[in-house]
């Protein structure tokens, strides 16, 4: 079974996220896609809305699709065995030393945890937008992440196949002489290299920014253009992102 894992802050979850998931499901025959809100992101500015609000918005946005599953994999305060708790304390110590956010949600840890629930015959795909993918080399243990799953990257105009290859960690990145001929080739198709499989999903980019949505919400502007109606109503009722000044 092909299964997708789509992580992010989802602050809030918008139509762009859903468009990516729907296109990936159709193109790569994904039977299930799990949406995993991050507790604390080590790569971005920290979420404005609390974890539970963001999880609730994911639930509302995916309610109509049986194959879209909200996940609590990165929920704060999850119960753990003593061994896991010790591992977590050691990890947080290392985070303090490296100035990473305490309790940060690392994708490699989420993938390891998630794969324990899968069958050996299941195939895991990691969904991500190309802007986020450009920072992949800065992620925690990116080489291991590429070993654990194939990537589905939502492409958009302005990016070349060489840009995608150049974003890889140095140990996986092809030499410039190899990628140079592809600098004018749009980021489409598949990129298969030793230890890396990337599927480029074109035609799904929507000009939607979570930052713009939060700004619109803070001013009481309509959000239906960007969000599932249930998510827009939730934001209104709960007063999320409201300008307090």
N, C-alpha and C positions, 0 to 999 in steps of 0.2 A: 504494500500500500504506500502511495506517495503522500507524505504529510508535510505541511508547511508550518514554520515557526516564525511569527511576525512580532518582533519586540519593538518597544519604543516608549517614550514618555506618554504619548497619547493625551496631550494637554492642550486642547481636547482632541478626541478622535474625530476625524473629519472625512469628507467624501473622497479626498485623495487617497487616504489609507484604504478605504473600501474598494476604490477603483483598482488599486494595485493588487489587492487580494483576489478580487473577482477575475482579473485578467490572468493572474498566475494560476489560479485554480483551473481555468479553462485551458490554458496553453499547456500546462504540465500535468494535467489530470490529477490534481491534488484532491484527495478524498476528504481531508480535514485540514483546516488552518487554525492554529492556536494563536490567539492574540495575547501577548504577555506584557502588561504594563510594567515598566521598571519602577522599582522602589526609589532608588537614587541613581541617577545616571552619572557615570564617571567621565562622559564625553561632552555633555551639554550643560548649559545653565540649568540649575535645578528647577523641577516643576513648580508651577504656581499653585495648582490645585493639589489637594492631598491625594495620597495613593487611593483611598477608598472612593473618592469622588471620580478619579480617573478610571478606576475599575468599573464603577457604576456606569460611566459613559460608554465604555467598551461593551458592557452587557446590553445596554439599550441599542447601540449602533448595530450589533450583530444579531439581535433577537429574531429577525426575519429569516436568517440563513442557518439551516440546521448544520451545515458543514463548517460554520465559523464558531469557534469555541473560545470564550473568555477564559483566561488562565490566571491562577493565583500563584504561579511558580515563584514569583519574586515578591510575594506579599511580605510586609514587615512582620516580625514577631512570629515567624513560622516555627512550629515545634521541631526540635532536632534531638538526635541522640547525643549522648555525652561526647562521643568521638567527633561527631559533626560540630558540636558546640565548641570543642577545643580547636578544631580546624578553623572555625569562624573567628575565634579570638585571635589566633595566630595571623589570620589573613588581615584582620582589622589592625593589628600591630604593624604589619607590613604596610598597610595603607597609610597609617599615620606617618611612617618614616618616608614614604614616597609622596606625601601630601595629597593622596587621593581621598575622595570623600568617604567617611566612615559608612559602612553598610552599602557600599556601591554595588550595583547589579552588573556583574560581568557576564557577558554573553557566553563565554566558554563554560562557566559554572552552570548557567541555566541550561545549556545544551546537554551537558553531562547528566544533569538531574533529569531532564526530559527524556533522554534516550533510555534511561532505566525503565521507563514505562512502555517502551516500544518493543515490538517483536523483531527478531533478527532479519526478517524479510522486509520490514518497513524501510523506506528510504526517506531521509530527512532533507528538506529544502529550507534554507534560511532566507527570508524575504527582507529586502532593504532598498531604500531609494539611493540613487547614484550620488547625491550630495553627501549623504552619510557614509557611503562606501568609500568616498575619496579619503576619508580619515581612518580607514581600516588598519593601516600599518601602525597606528598609535594605540590600537586596542590592546587589551590584556591577552597575551598568548594568541595572536592572530593566526600563526601557522597551525596551531592545534585546532582552531576553529575551522579552518579550511579542510583539515583531515576528517573532521567529524560530520560535515554536511556539505551539500552542494549549495551554491548561492543563486538566488534569483534577484537580479538587480534591475530596478525600474529605471530605464534610461530616459534621456530627454535630449532635445536638440542642443547642439553646442559641445557635446562630449564625443570624443573619438574612441575607437577601440584601444588606441595607444594610451589614452588617459586612464582607462580601466586597468590596463596592465601596469602602468606606472604607479598606481595606487597600492599595489601589492607590497607586502613586507619585502625587504631587500633580499632575503634568502629565497623568495619565490618569484621575484621580479625578473623578467627577461632582460637581456642586455639591450641597451639603447639601439644598437645596430639592428636588432630583431624587431623592435617596436616602431622604429622610425618610418617604415613604409606604410604604417597604418594610422599615421597622424591625421590623415584626411578622410579616413574611413569611419563612418558613423558607428556609434556603439550599439551594434545589433548582432544577433546570432549568438553563438556559444564561444567561449574562450576556455580552452582546455589545455592546461599546462601540468607538469609534474606536481602533484599535491594540491591542485586547484581545478575546480570546475565551476564556471560562472555562466549562467544563462541570462542574456540581456533581453529585457522585456521592454520593447519600444511601444510608443503610442498610448501610454497610460498617464503621462504626466499632466497634472492639473495645477494651474497657478493658484494654489491654496497654501497659505502660510498660517501655522498655528499662532504665531505672534500677531498677525493681522486679525485673526479671529478673536483673540483675547482683547485686543485693542477695541474692536467693534463692540464686544460684549461689555467692556468697561464704560462705553458711551450709550449703552442701551439700544444699539442698532440691531436690525433684523439679522438673523444668522442662518436662515433657511437655505440660502444659496450655498453655504459651505458645509452644513451639518445635516445629519438625519434629523427629522423633526422632533423625535423623542429626545435626542441629545440637546437640541436647541432649547426645548422646553425645560429640561432638567437644569441647564445652566441658568435660565431665567428664574425658575422657582428657588433654586439654591443660592442665587445671588453670586455665582462664581465669576471671577475676574472683574467684579464691579469696581469702578473707580472710587477709591475711598478718600480722594483729596477734594 
